[in-house]
Amino acid sequence: MTKIIGRLINLGLARQTDRLVTESAATFWVPKTTYDFNPRTDYAVNQSSLGVIDGRTDAKPVEKLGEGSFGGIMYANSGALLWYAALGTLSSGSIIDSAYIHTISRLNSNQHPLLTIFEKSTNQDVKYGSAAINQFTMNCALKDYVRYTAGFLSKTEETASSTATYSADKAFLAQHITVKLATTTGGLAAASAISVRGLNLTVNKNVEDWQELGSLTPADLVNKEFTVSGDMTLSFDSEVYKDYVIDGTKMAALITIENTDDLIGVTSTAKLDITLAPMTFRDWNRGTGQGDVVTQTVGFDGNFGISDSKTISATFRNSTVSY
C-alpha cells in the first residue's frame, strides 16, 4: 500500500432508493475537512474458568458495523442531502432560472431514509450501506464558512468500485446568515433580524443498530427519540434573553443562510431557511473578561409545536433537480 495523507481520502454520498439496499455509485462527492469513519467489530468474550488465573480464554465476533463521523463546509447541493437524511422527508419543486426548491421536514417514523457512504483512496475503495445519521450539528462562527459535523452508524464495509468526481457547489458563509425571532412561526417573515455573533444547532436522532438472531450485521438502523437543541452568542446589550430563561418565554426562530455572492443561473441565489417552532431557552450566561465587550450565550431546546405540526423544518434552494 501507498502512504497517503487524509486529503487523499475521497468521501461520497448517495441516498438509498430502496431503504436497505446499498447504492452502487455516489450521487455527490463531498469536500470534507474531517473524516473518521471506520468498520467496527464487537466481540463476545469467553471468561470461563479453566483452573488457571487467566481472565479470558476466547473471543468471537458478534456484530459487524460501521461507525464514525465526518464534517466540512455546508454546501447548497450536498448539504440538502445531509439535512434530508437528518430530518427524513423531502419534496421538490422547480422554479425559474435553473434553481429548485426542496422542502425538508421531520418524518414521523423510526425508519428514516438511509445513505451509502463511499470512501475512495489509493489504498481503499469501500462503501458503508444503510448509514443513518445519529447526530447532525451545524456551526456558524464569525469570519468562517458555515460548517457541519455528521455522526453515523451503518452496516459494515463492502468492496466498491468508485470514481471520485467533484462538481462545483455553492458554499455558505457567516456573512450570509440572518436570524429572526417571533412569538409564532407565522410572525417570522415580518420580524426584524437580531444581532447574533455565533450559532450552533444540533439534531439528535438516537440511532440504534437493530440486530437480529442469526446474523452478524444489523438488520436495520433505527432512529428513536428526535430532539433539537442549540445555542446563540450575542452582545449583552439588554436583559431580554436572560428574562426568556427566567420567565420561560418561548420564541420561534428563522435562520436564513443566503449566498448572494455566487448566483445560480442569472438571478437565483443558493439559500437555506431553517424554521424552529417556539423553543425554550436555557443556560443563560455572560462572558465577562475585563478587557472584552460583554457577550451573552443562551441555549435553546426545540419543542414540537401542535399548531405548527413540527419542531424544525428546512428549505433549500439549489441547482439539484431532485434527491
FILUM-723441 format. One record per atom (N, C-alpha, C): residue in one letter; x, z, y. Coordinates in steps of 0.05 Angstrom, whole numbers, padded with zeros to 5 digits, always signed. Layout:
BEGIN
AXZY/...
//
This chain:
BEGIN
M+00016+00000-00024/M+00000+00000+00000/M+00017+00000+00025/T+00005-00008+00048/T+00019-00010+00073/T+00013+00014+00090/K+00033+00024+00104/K+00028+00046+00123/K+00014+00035+00147/I-00008+00049+00155/I-00024+00039+00178/I-00031+00063+00196/I-00038+00057+00221/I-00049+00077+00239/I-00079+00075+00239/G-00092+00096+00249/G-00121+00097+00248/G-00135+00074+00262/R-00121+00062+00282/R-00133+00039+00297/R-00138+00015+00279/L-00124+00014+00256/L-00127-00009+00239/L-00149-00006+00218/I-00163+00016+00220/I-00187+00020+00203/I-00212+00010+00218/N-00225-00009+00206/N-00249-00021+00219/N-00274-00007+00208/L-00294-00003+00226/L-00319+00010+00219/L-00342-00009+00222/G-00358-00013+00201/G-00381-00030+00203/G-00406-00015+00195/L-00429-00023+00206/L-00455-00010+00200/L-00476-00031+00195/A-00495-00024+00177/A-00518-00041+00172/A-00541-00023+00164/R-00565-00029+00173/R-00589-00015+00164/R-00597-00026+00137/Q-00603-00008+00118/Q-00611-00017+00092/Q-00640-00027+00093/T-00644-00052+00088/T-00671-00064+00089/T-00689-00051+00068/D-00679-00049+00043/D-00691-00033+00022/D-00678-00006+00024/R-00692+00015+00030/R-00681+00040+00039/R-00658+00051+00022/L-00660+00048-00004/L-00640+00059-00022/L-00621+00039-00034/V-00621+00014-00023/V-00604-00007-00034/V-00582-00013-00014/T-00557-00010-00023/T-00534-00014-00005/T-00532-00043+00004/E-00526-00047+00029/E-00523-00074+00040/E-00496-00086+00033/S-00495-00113+00033/S-00470-00127+00025/S-00452-00133+00049/A-00463-00133+00073/A-00448-00140+00097/A-00457-00124+00121/A-00438-00118+00139/A-00444-00103+00163/A-00459-00120+00183/T-00478-00108+00197/T-00491-00122+00220/T-00474-00119+00245/F-00462-00096+00249/F-00445-00090+00272/F-00418-00079+00262/W-00397-00090+00273/W-00371-00077+00271/W-00367-00062+00297/V-00364-00036+00294/V-00367-00018+00317/V-00340-00007+00326/P-00333-00012+00351/P-00309+00001+00362/P-00311+00032+00360/K-00290+00045+00351/K-00291+00074+00346/K-00268+00087+00361/T-00271+00113+00366/T-00249+00129+00376/T-00241+00151+00357/T-00260+00159+00339/T-00253+00178+00318/T-00266+00168+00292/Y-00253+00174+00270/Y-00264+00166+00244/Y-00254+00185+00223/D-00271+00200+00210/D-00264+00219+00189/D-00286+00219+00168/F-00287+00197+00153/F-00308+00194+00132/F-00294+00189+00106/N-00301+00206+00085/N-00286+00205+00060/N-00304+00210+00037/P-00296+00201+00013/P-00310+00209-00011/P-00306+00238-00017/R-00326+00251-00029/R-00325+00279-00036/R-00335+00283-00065/T-00321+00298-00081/T-00329+00305-00108/T-00332+00335-00110/D-00355+00344-00119/D-00360+00373-00124/D-00355+00378-00154/Y-00344+00402-00160/Y-00337+00408-00187/Y-00351+00434-00196/A-00358+00435-00222/A-00366+00460-00235/A-00342+00471-00249/V-00336+00496-00243/V-00312+00509-00254/V-00318+00526-00278/N-00304+00523-00299/N-00307+00539-00323/N-00289+00563-00321/Q-00301+00587-00317/Q-00286+00612-00314/Q-00288+00630-00338/S-00295+00617-00361/S-00299+00633-00386/S-00273+00647-00393/S-00276+00671-00404/S-00253+00687-00413/S-00243+00677-00440/L-00217+00673-00442/L-00204+00665-00467/L-00183+00685-00476/G-00187+00710-00468/G-00168+00731-00477/G-00142+00731-00461/V-00143+00717-00438/V-00119+00716-00420/V-00129+00723-00392/I-00110+00729-00374/I-00118+00737-00347/I-00122+00714-00329/D-00117+00689-00338/D-00121+00666-00321/D-00150+00662-00314/G-00156+00655-00288/G-00183+00656-00277/G-00200+00632-00284/R-00189+00610-00292/R-00205+00586-00298/R-00192+00570-00320/T-00210+00556-00336/T-00200+00541-00358/T-00205+00511-00356/D-00224+00503-00338/D-00231+00475-00336/D-00248+00471-00311/A-00251+00446-00303/A-00269+00439-00281/A-00278+00410-00286/K-00304+00406-00282/K-00316+00379-00287/K-00331+00370-00261/P-00329+00344-00255/P-00345+00334-00232/P-00374+00337-00237/V-00389+00346-00217/V-00418+00349-00219/V-00433+00333-00197/E-00420+00324-00176/E-00432+00307-00156/E-00411+00292-00141/K-00418+00266-00136/K-00400+00249-00120/K-00416+00238-00097/L-00405+00240-00073/L-00419+00231-00049/L-00399+00224-00027/G-00408+00216-00004/G-00392+00211+00019/G-00400+00230+00041/E-00381+00238+00057/E-00387+00257+00079/E-00367+00255+00101/G-00376+00258+00126/G-00357+00257+00148/G-00371+00249+00174/S-00355+00241+00193/S-00366+00233+00219/S-00348+00212+00232/F-00359+00199+00251/F-00344+00181+00269/F-00356+00182+00297/G-00341+00173+00316/G-00351+00174+00343/G-00338+00151+00360/G-00350+00148+00383/G-00340+00127+00401/G-00357+00125+00426/I-00354+00103+00439/I-00369+00097+00464/I-00397+00087+00457/M-00416+00095+00473/M-00444+00085+00469/M-00447+00057+00480/Y-00453+00038+00462/Y-00457+00010+00470/Y-00487+00004+00467/A-00495-00017+00481/A-00524-00023+00483/A-00535-00034+00456/N-00519-00050+00442/N-00530-00062+00417/N-00526-00044+00393/S-00501-00036+00387/S-00496-00019+00364/S-00507+00009+00368/G-00508+00018+00394/G-00520+00044+00400/G-00549+00047+00391/A-00564+00025+00394/A-00592+00026+00387/A-00595+00030+00357/L-00577+00019+00341/L-00578+00023+00312/L-00573+00052+00305/L-00555+00065+00318/L-00550+00093+00313/L-00574+00111+00321/W-00586+00105+00344/W-00609+00120+00352/W-00633+00115+00333/Y-00635+00091+00323/Y-00655+00084+00303/Y-00652+00102+00279/A-00627+00103+00269/A-00622+00120+00245/A-00626+00149+00251/A-00621+00158+00276/A-00625+00186+00283/A-00654+00194+00285/L-00671+00176+00296/L-00699+00183+00301/L-00718+00172+00279/G-00713+00148+00269/G-00728+00139+00246/G-00746+00115+00248/T-00756+00108+00272/T-00773+00085+00273/T-00767+00069+00299/L-00769+00042+00297/L-00763+00025+00319/L-00782+00001+00319/S-00791-00006+00343/S-00807-00030+00346/S-00795-00047+00368/S-00794-00073+00365/S-00780-00091+00383/S-00799-00111+00396/G-00793-00119+00421/G-00808-00139+00435/G-00790-00154+00454/S-00794-00180+00457/S-00776-00195+00474/S-00786-00195+00503/I-00766-00197+00521/I-00772-00201+00550/I-00756-00224+00560/I-00758-00230+00585/I-00745-00254+00596/I-00715-00250+00597/D-00701-00272+00601/D-00672-00271+00607/D-00655-00261+00584/S-00661-00268+00560/S-00644-00262+00537/S-00642-00232+00530/A-00659-00216+00540/A-00658-00187+00535/A-00683-00179+00520/Y-00680-00158+00503/Y-00702-00148+00486/Y-00705-00118+00489/I-00730-00109+00487/I-00736-00081+00489/I-00741-00070+00460/H-00728-00047+00455/H-00731-00034+00429/H-00740-00005+00434/T-00764+00002+00424/T-00775+00029+00428/T-00770+00045+00402/I-00756+00068+00405/I-00748+00084+00382/I-00761+00111+00384/S-00773+00120+00363/S-00787+00146+00363/S-00781+00161+00336/R-00788+00186+00336/R-00783+00202+00312/R-00803+00196+00291/L-00794+00188+00268/L-00812+00182+00245/L-00819+00209+00232/N-00845+00214+00229/N-00854+00239+00217/N-00853+00237+00187/S-00829+00236+00176/S-00824+00233+00148/S-00798+00246+00141/N-00794+00254+00116/N-00769+00265+00107/N-00751+00244+00094/Q-00759+00219+00097/Q-00743+00197+00086/Q-00739+00176+00107/H-00721+00182+00126/H-00716+00163+00148/H-00699+00139+00138/P-00698+00118+00154/P-00681+00095+00147/P-00652+00103+00143/L-00639+00090+00124/L-00611+00096+00117/L-00593+00073+00124/L-00568+00078+00128/L-00548+00058+00135/L-00528+00054+00112/T-00514+00031+00112/T-00490+00028+00097/T-00467+00029+00116/I-00447+00045+00110/I-00423+00047+00126/I-00400+00032+00112/F-00388+00014+00127/F-00366-00003+00116/F-00339+00006+00128/E-00319+00008+00111/E-00292+00014+00120/E-00273-00008+00110/K-00260-00021+00129/K-00242-00043+00122/K-00215-00039+00135/S-00194-00040+00118/S-00166-00039+00128/S-00149-00054+00108/T-00123-00056+00113/T-00106-00070+00094/T-00104-00053+00068/N-00110-00028+00069/N-00107-00010+00046/N-00133-00005+00031/Q-00156-00010+00044/Q-00181-00002+00032/Q-00204-00020+00042/D-00221-00029+00024/D-00244-00045+00031/D-00267-00033+00015/V-00282-00014+00028/V-00303+00001+00014/V-00328+00003+00031/K-00349+00013+00018/K-00374+00018+00033/K-00387+00043+00021/Y-00402+00056+00038/Y-00417+00080+00030/Y-00447+00075+00035/G-00462+00073+00013/G-00490+00067+00015/G-00508+00092+00020/S-00532+00087+00030/S-00552+00107+00034/S-00542+00129+00052/A-00529+00122+00074/A-00518+00141+00093/A-00539+00151+00112/A-00543+00177+00113/A-00563+00189+00131/A-00549+00205+00153/I-00558+00201+00177/I-00547+00217+00200/I-00556+00246+00196/N-00537+00264+00195/N-00543+00292+00194/N-00545+00304+00222/Q-00526+00297+00239/Q-00526+00306+00267/Q-00515+00284+00285/F-00529+00280+00307/F-00522+00258+00326/F-00520+00271+00354/T-00497+00268+00367/T-00492+00280+00393/T-00484+00259+00413/M-00495+00260+00437/M-00488+00243+00459/M-00476+00260+00481/N-00452+00253+00491/N-00438+00268+00511/N-00434+00251+00536/C-00442+00262+00559/C-00439+00248+00585/C-00422+00266+00603/A-00398+00256+00609/A-00380+00271+00626/A-00371+00254+00649/L-00364+00266+00672/L-00355+00252+00695/L-00330+00235+00689/K-00329+00212+00702/K-00305+00194+00701/K-00299+00185+00673/D-00320+00180+00657/D-00315+00172+00629/D-00338+00155+00620/Y-00334+00143+00596/Y-00356+00129+00583/Y-00375+00150+00571/V-00400+00141+00567/V-00419+00157+00551/V-00409+00155+00522/R-00407+00178+00509/R-00395+00178+00482/R-00414+00191+00462/Y-00411+00186+00437/Y-00427+00197+00416/Y-00410+00206+00393/T-00420+00224+00377/T-00409+00232+00351/T-00432+00232+00331/A-00428+00219+00308/A-00449+00218+00287/A-00438+00229+00261/G-00451+00250+00250/G-00444+00261+00225/G-00462+00250+00203/F-00452+00243+00180/F-00467+00230+00159/F-00462+00244+00132/L-00482+00242+00114/L-00480+00245+00085/L-00488+00218+00073/S-00475+00211+00050/S-00482+00186+00038/S-00476+00187+00008/K-00483+00166-00006/K-00473+00163-00033/K-00443+00158-00033/T-00431+00159-00057/T-00402+00156-00058/T-00393+00127-00052/E-00368+00123-00048/E-00358+00097-00040/E-00361+00077-00063/E-00364+00051-00054/E-00365+00028-00072/E-00345+00008-00062/T-00335-00009-00079/T-00318-00031-00071/T-00334-00051-00054/A-00322-00060-00033/A-00335-00080-00015/A-00317-00105-00013/S-00328-00125+00000/S-00313-00149+00006/S-00320-00157+00035/S-00308-00144+00054/S-00316-00147+00082/S-00296-00162+00099/T-00306-00175+00119/T-00290-00187+00140/T-00299-00175+00167/A-00281-00161+00180/A-00289-00147+00205/A-00289-00167+00228/T-00312-00170+00241/T-00315-00189+00263/T-00330-00174+00286/Y-00317-00171+00308/Y-00328-00156+00331/Y-00341-00175+00351/S-00363-00165+00363/S-00378-00181+00383/S-00377-00165+00409/A-00378-00179+00431/A-00379-00166+00458/A-00405-00150+00460/D-00403-00127+00473/D-00426-00109+00476/D-00424-00097+00504/K-00446-00085+00513/K-00446-00073+00540/K-00443-00042+00537/A-00423-00032+00550/A-00417-00003+00548/A-00431+00012+00571/F-00437+00038+00565/F-00449+00055+00585/F-00428+00075+00595/L-00429+00080+00622/L-00410+00097+00635/L-00425+00120+00650/A-00410+00140+00658/A-00423+00163+00671/A-00437+00155+00697/Q-00426+00136+00712/Q-00439+00127+00737/Q-00465+00112+00733/H-00471+00106+00708/H-00496+00091+00702/H-00520+00111+00697/I-00515+00137+00699/I-00535+00157+00689/I-00551+00168+00713/T-00577+00171+00709/T-00594+00187+00726/T-00611+00205+00708/V-00617+00229+00719/V-00633+00248+00704/V-00656+00257+00722/K-00680+00257+00711/K-00704+00266+00725/K-00718+00288+00709/L-00730+00307+00723/L-00746+00328+00711/L-00774+00328+00723/A-00794+00334+00707/A-00821+00337+00717/A-00836+00355+00698/T-00858+00366+00707/T-00874+00384+00690/T-00887+00370+00666/T-00891+00344+00669/T-00902+00328+00647/T-00887+00302+00645/T-00888+00289+00621/T-00875+00264+00618/T-00888+00243+00636/G-00914+00245+00642/G-00927+00227+00659/G-00917+00228+00688/G-00905+00250+00696/G-00895+00253+00723/G-00866+00244+00726/L-00853+00236+00705/L-00824+00230+00707/L-00818+00205+00723/A-00835+00184+00721/A-00829+00159+00735/A-00827+00164+00765/A-00845+00180+00776/A-00845+00185+00805/A-00827+00207+00814/A-00814+00221+00795/A-00797+00244+00803/A-00771+00234+00815/S-00758+00251+00831/S-00732+00245+00842/S-00710+00252+00823/A-00688+00238+00824/A-00665+00244+00807/A-00652+00270+00816/I-00643+00286+00797/I-00629+00311+00803/I-00599+00306+00801/S-00583+00323+00813/S-00554+00320+00813/S-00542+00335+00789/V-00532+00320+00770/V-00521+00331+00746/V-00491+00323+00743/R-00474+00342+00735/R-00446+00336+00731/R-00438+00332+00702/G-00454+00341+00684/G-00448+00337+00656/G-00473+00341+00639/L-00475+00327+00616/L-00499+00328+00600/L-00491+00324+00571/N-00501+00341+00553/N-00498+00338+00524/N-00525+00339+00511/L-00529+00322+00491/L-00555+00321+00477/L-00549+00318+00447/T-00562+00335+00430/T-00558+00334+00402/T-00584+00332+00386/V-00585+00314+00367/V-00607+00312+00348/V-00596+00322+00321/N-00609+00342+00310/N-00601+00353+00284/N-00623+00349+00264/K-00616+00337+00241/K-00637+00330+00221/K-00634+00345+00194/N-00614+00363+00192/N-00612+00380+00168/N-00614+00364+00142/V-00597+00344+00139/V-00599+00326+00116/V-00590+00340+00090/E-00604+00335+00068/E-00597+00346+00042/E-00592+00323+00023/D-00570+00325+00007/D-00565+00306-00014/D-00582+00314-00038/W-00602+00297-00044/W-00622+00304-00064/W-00613+00293-00091/Q-00602+00311-00107/Q-00591+00303-00133/Q-00611+00310-00155/E-00611+00295-00177/E-00629+00300-00199/E-00613+00301-00225/L-00624+00314-00245/L-00611+00317-00271/L-00605+00289-00282/G-00582+00287-00295/G-00575+00262-00308/G-00558+00243-00292/S-00550+00252-00268/S-00535+00234-00250/S-00514+00250-00235/L-00491+00236-00229/L-00470+00248-00212/L-00474+00242-00183/T-00492+00223-00176/T-00495+00215-00149/T-00523+00223-00139/P-00526+00227-00112/P-00553+00234-00102/P-00573+00212-00107/A-00597+00220-00114/A-00619+00200-00117/A-00629+00192-00090/D-00626+00209-00070/D-00635+00204-00043/D-00620+00222-00023/L-00621+00215+00002/L-00612+00232+00023/L-00636+00238+00041/V-00644+00263+00041/V-00669+00272+00053/V-00665+00287+00079/N-00677+00278+00101/N-00676+00294+00126/N-00698+00315+00125/K-00692+00338+00136/K-00711+00360+00135/K-00720+00367+00163/E-00718+00393+00171/E-00728+00401+00197/E-00712+00386+00219/F-00728+00376+00239/F-00717+00359+00261/F-00716+00376+00286/T-00693+00378+00299/T-00690+00393+00324/T-00674+00377+00344/V-00679+00383+00369/V-00665+00371+00392/V-00656+00393+00410/S-00631+00392+00419/S-00620+00412+00438/S-00599+00399+00456/G-00591+00414+00476/G-00570+00404+00494/G-00564+00423+00516/D-00549+00413+00536/D-00543+00429+00559/D-00537+00410+00583/M-00539+00421+00607/M-00533+00407+00631/M-00515+00424+00649/T-00496+00412+00663/T-00480+00426+00683/T-00486+00415+00710/L-00491+00433+00729/L-00499+00425+00756/L-00485+00443+00776/S-00486+00435+00801/S-00477+00453+00823/S-00495+00477+00825/F-00484+00501+00830/F-00501+00524+00833/F-00509+00526+00863/D-00529+00511+00870/D-00539+00510+00898/D-00567+00521+00901/S-00578+00531+00879/S-00604+00545+00880/S-00607+00561+00855/E-00628+00577+00854/E-00634+00593+00830/E-00656+00581+00812/V-00661+00556+00817/V-00684+00543+00803/V-00680+00544+00772/Y-00656+00537+00762/Y-00652+00535+00734/Y-00650+00563+00721/K-00639+00582+00735/K-00639+00609+00726/K-00668+00619+00723/D-00685+00612+00743/D-00713+00621+00741/D-00727+00607+00718/Y-00720+00582+00713/Y-00732+00568+00690/Y-00727+00584+00664/V-00703+00595+00661/V-00696+00610+00637/V-00711+00637+00637/I-00711+00651+00659/I-00723+00677+00661/I-00753+00675+00658/D-00766+00655+00670/D-00795+00653+00671/D-00806+00637+00648/G-00790+00624+00632/G-00800+00607+00610/G-00813+00581+00619/T-00804+00571+00643/T-00815+00546+00653/T-00805+00523+00636/K-00824+00505+00629/K-00817+00482+00613/K-00818+00457+00630/M-00799+00439+00625/M-00798+00414+00641/M-00792+00390+00622/A-00805+00368+00628/A-00799+00343+00614/A-00775+00330+00627/A-00761+00313+00613/A-00737+00301+00623/A-00736+00271+00617/L-00725+00255+00635/L-00720+00227+00631/L-00690+00222+00638/I-00675+00214+00618/I-00647+00207+00621/I-00645+00177+00620/T-00638+00165+00642/T-00635+00136+00643/T-00606+00128+00646/I-00597+00110+00629/I-00569+00100+00629/I-00571+00070+00632/E-00564+00059+00655/E-00568+00031+00660/E-00542+00019+00671/N-00531+00000+00656/N-00507-00014+00663/N-00514-00038+00682/T-00512-00033+00707/T-00518-00054+00727/T-00494-00071+00734/D-00471-00065+00721/D-00446-00079+00727/D-00442-00104+00710/D-00454-00104+00687/D-00449-00124+00666/D-00475-00135+00655/L-00485-00157+00667/L-00512-00166+00662/L-00515-00180+00635/I-00540-00178+00624/I-00548-00194+00601/I-00562-00219+00613/G-00552-00242+00606/G-00563-00266+00619/G-00557-00267+00648/V-00578-00273+00664/V-00574-00276+00693/V-00581-00251+00709/T-00603-00237+00701/T-00612-00214+00717/T-00616-00189+00702/S-00618-00189+00675/S-00625-00166+00660/S-00601-00147+00657/T-00607-00121+00656/T-00586-00101+00652/T-00590-00087+00625/A-00567-00079+00613/A-00568-00062+00589/A-00577-00035+00598/K-00596-00023+00582/K-00608+00002+00591/K-00617+00019+00568/L-00614+00045+00571/L-00624+00065+00552/L-00640+00086+00567/D-00665+00090+00560/D-00682+00111+00570/D-00687+00131+00548/I-00682+00156+00553/I-00687+00178+00534/I-00708+00196+00547/T-00730+00200+00534/T-00752+00217+00545/T-00755+00242+00527/L-00755+00265+00539/L-00760+00290+00525/L-00786+00303+00535/A-00803+00310+00516/A-00827+00325+00524/A-00819+00352+00536/P-00837+00366+00550/P-00829+00391+00564/P-00813+00409+00546/M-00789+00416+00554/M-00770+00430+00538/M-00765+00458+00549/T-00755+00476+00533/T-00750+00504+00540/T-00721+00507+00548/F-00716+00521+00570/F-00689+00526+00580/F-00678+00553+00570/R-00652+00555+00565/R-00639+00579+00555/R-00610+00581+00564/D-00598+00604+00560/D-00569+00608+00562/D-00559+00598+00589/W-00570+00608+00611/W-00560+00601+00637/W-00535+00617+00644/N-00515+00603+00654/N-00491+00618+00663/N-00477+00602+00685/R-00459+00616+00699/R-00444+00604+00721/R-00414+00602+00715/G-00401+00583+00728/G-00372+00582+00729/G-00364+00594+00756/T-00347+00615+00755/T-00342+00629+00780/T-00312+00632+00786/G-00297+00610+00781/G-00269+00610+00788/G-00265+00614+00817/Q-00246+00631+00825/Q-00242+00639+00853/Q-00238+00615+00871/G-00224+00595+00862/G-00219+00571+00879/G-00236+00547+00873/D-00256+00551+00856/D-00273+00528+00848/D-00301+00529+00860/V-00312+00505+00863/V-00340+00504+00870/V-00357+00516+00847/V-00375+00533+00854/V-00390+00547+00833/V-00410+00528+00820/T-00409+00526+00794/T-00427+00509+00779/T-00445+00527+00761/Q-00465+00514+00750/Q-00483+00528+00731/Q-00487+00510+00707/T-00489+00522+00684/T-00495+00508+00659/T-00520+00520+00647/V-00539+00503+00639/V-00564+00513+00627/V-00569+00497+00602/G-00575+00511+00580/G-00581+00499+00555/G-00611+00492+00554/F-00618+00475+00535/F-00647+00469+00531/F-00652+00463+00502/D-00677+00468+00494/D-00686+00462+00467/D-00711+00445+00469/G-00711+00423+00453/G-00735+00405+00453/G-00759+00418+00440/N-00782+00412+00450/N-00808+00421+00438/N-00825+00397+00431/F-00839+00399+00409/F-00858+00378+00403/F-00882+00382+00422/G-00887+00362+00439/G-00910+00363+00457/G-00935+00352+00445/I-00956+00368+00442/I-00980+00358+00429/I-00992+00334+00444/S-00993+00336+00471/S-01004+00314+00486/S-00986+00290+00486/D-00960+00294+00483/D-00941+00271+00482/D-00937+00260+00454/S-00945+00276+00434/S-00940+00268+00406/S-00911+00263+00400/K-00893+00278+00412/K-00865+00274+00407/K-00849+00297+00418/T-00824+00300+00409/T-00804+00316+00422/T-00786+00299+00439/I-00779+00275+00428/I-00760+00257+00441/I-00766+00229+00433/S-00760+00210+00450/S-00761+00182+00444/S-00739+00167+00460/A-00733+00143+00452/A-00712+00128+00466/A-00721+00099+00468/T-00713+00085+00489/T-00719+00057+00493/T-00693+00043+00501/F-00686+00022+00486/F-00662+00006+00493/F-00670-00021+00503/R-00655-00031+00522/R-00656-00059+00530/R-00628-00071+00525/N-00628-00091+00507/N-00602-00103+00500/N-00606-00132+00491/S-00586-00145+00480/S-00588-00173+00472/S-00593-00177+00443/T-00599-00156+00428/T-00605-00158+00399/T-00635-00163+00395/V-00641-00184+00380/V-00669-00192+00376/V-00685-00170+00361/S-00674-00161+00339/S-00687-00142+00322/S-00667-00126+00305/Y-00676-00104+00294/Y-00660-00087+00277/Y-00672-00085+00248/
//
